């Protein structure tokens, strides 16, 4: 059985807080029991044995290859299957990782056993939407926006081994944790119910009161006292705030119901703050309850020596907005003081930002405000100035900025307005001289560059363009957003060299070299609160000036094939291609058209433990557990061709090459696909049929190429109608005729694409029931900045290498002949796929025309 496997020992992290040695993780991190002396969340680096309970109640065992909660999906491999399948969270009741983890504190983390106590096991009851009830015990729980994690114990109690049980929000009707332990003992007929209930109540009251009183009365002013209190917290029973208040007699049921109703109307306000606002409680009452009944230590910030390493881990803007004080970094965990330690949203944001286990403690609002005024005054920097070698000049990082607005929008209290910072540069000019040298003490300049990068990242910008103009003309900054350039900022001419020099310092480039182009990379973790990588290119322009273009490199997990908006025909045939054991699949399109995303989605479909998959990329942007990924470096001769040749000696099943740039790479790729390997790569071509002629023109043997080819997928990205302001309307006859003419133009006979046949198909799929078609438009709103478009969607053109297509490739046929043959076999062009997406309400005709031939 899976549970009999020797579980891995997962020690607490021995990372040094406040350093840059935290690993960049792009895979999902599974929560662990929410106690201070347990490990931080565990990154999934390989497929996990699991059991899924489907909506119908059927239980299926297999392997979880990816958990993608931000996309409401997971990738699952059935036993003996050679591919994965996408399962949406709404289709399952529970997900259980069947291999337990044994939680072992790191050396030096254990305290006096008399003080620490054992973590409190609490009974739970899950009521699912299908009526099923699941009962058991859990070592704490973690609630996220997409579901709840429980930690049922397994094995011997002294080993502290737990399984991880996940329940999606859509499946969970009710969750009850704790407070019915006596009833469980009665049900198991262990002892008489009356005596057990009395004994348990007395024991629980004595233990909770003893520890609770300690946490209230103890004036925590040192690190040792804080760690001791956190250890005691593990022995406290799990309770809700309302239950604790009722048990202490501090509120009545009617008052609690009134407060809960107010909270349902305003989810942003915590229950405790609502009760204080109602006058039912005072701030002091609330802190007493949090400590006495819920076990949160109360820290005296007036006397507690706040850890400088902890302060350095969170920028001032985050501290100010969330009203938290990082007080201690210890053994891979970050302890933060806040008024309401039950604000899970704030703790989750800090956990995402720092990648550390975040443990909350309580501090009075007065003390928190005092620390904010004392330690984060307006004169403190947003981030520390960084010297040329990348080291901070000071010991404490300050800041005037807020964290990333992860929703993609921008709020008034998020970051300092970039225009305010630009105006400050104007005000700091002593004269009209051009190109003042950069000073590392130029705080405004440092903050401006950081804010520019964070704004670009939060707005999902792909590139930042900084364009210098001669004499006293302003330097222009533009963002490439959704494929188009939009103005962002204009800077004083006297600061153009200072801004460029600052970026060169961040990218480890030569700041004195202005005559030759330079390439570099910025690891923004060294300078700000976000894990962003940027590829930097400097280009010399006329009159001794330079331009800079920064490409923001995505650091994401793969997108499931079902999320790529492929048509049913394209998706089914792409899956069949990926299920082949050998052959060549090409994805083509211009730079920035999503080719890498599509390749990784295809790889995720076949990424199972039974396969060895090698990838050569430039750069590595998307990571997957199980893949062996290599970044090429042409400067040292480590090219795609060299990587491909090395992979062939490393026993691969599947090889992905980032780009077939030259004849050597193409030739080796074709040979590899003929010798029992599945090879995936990309080309910069305009259409799928054109890719065939392009490779033949590169000198690839036509017979070998035709024999190896499985298919070619061309794609483009086009702007997507804004969901916030999109509305439906009836299409006029002229609009329908226009769409039909564009869809059926130059189609070969025998393809089943006559105008009447296409119209009938559209009416069946997208008709309004009155003999007409529905179309969609977006008038513009706040969410899309009045443009009517938000985000992008891919258009696809999949050419399947049928025997007829292979014969045409062997005799070097013309592009049009290859295209007509592929269309008769079922291929739809980029424009046809775009028109299908118009009828689905995803985009409009102007955008489809802009990206298709």
RANORJO-V769944 format. One record per run of one state. SS is the DSSP state (H for helix, E for strand, L for the rest). FROM is the first residue (numbers start at 1). LEN is the number of residues. If there is no record, write none. Layout:
SS:FROM:LEN
SS:FROM:LEN
This chain:
L:1:1
H:2:3
L:5:4
E:9:3
L:12:17
E:29:2
L:31:11
E:42:2
L:44:4
E:48:7
L:55:4
E:59:10
H:69:3
L:72:1
E:73:6
L:79:6
E:85:4
H:89:3
E:92:13
L:105:8
H:113:4
L:117:5
E:122:7
L:129:4
E:133:6
L:139:2
E:141:4
L:145:2
E:147:4
L:151:2
E:153:2
L:155:2
H:157:3
L:160:1
E:161:8
H:169:3
E:172:6
L:178:3
H:181:7
L:188:5
H:193:25
L:218:2
E:220:1
L:221:2
H:223:11
L:234:7
H:241:7
L:248:5
H:253:13
L:266:5
H:271:7
L:278:5
H:283:10
L:293:5
E:298:2
L:300:8
H:308:6
L:314:2
H:316:7
L:323:1
E:324:7
L:331:2
E:333:6
L:339:5
H:344:11
L:355:2
E:357:6
L:363:2
H:365:11
L:376:10
E:386:1
L:387:5
E:392:1
L:393:25
H:418:11
L:429:14
H:443:16
L:459:4
E:463:5
L:468:7
E:475:7
L:482:2
E:484:8
L:492:1
H:493:14
L:507:11
E:518:6
H:524:3
L:527:6
E:533:8
L:541:1
H:542:3
L:545:1
E:546:8
L:554:2
E:556:1
L:557:4
H:561:3
L:564:4
H:568:11
L:579:4
E:583:6
L:589:6
H:595:12
L:607:6
E:613:5
L:618:4
E:622:1
L:623:4
E:627:5
L:632:1
E:633:1
H:634:3
L:637:1
E:638:1
L:639:1
H:640:8
L:648:6
E:654:4
L:658:5
H:663:12
L:675:3
E:678:6
L:684:4
H:688:10
L:698:4
H:702:7
E:709:13
L:722:4
E:726:5
L:731:2
H:733:12
L:745:10
H:755:12
E:767:1
L:768:5
E:773:6
L:779:10
E:789:12
L:801:2
H:803:8
L:811:4
H:815:10
L:825:5
H:830:10
L:840:5
H:845:7
L:852:2
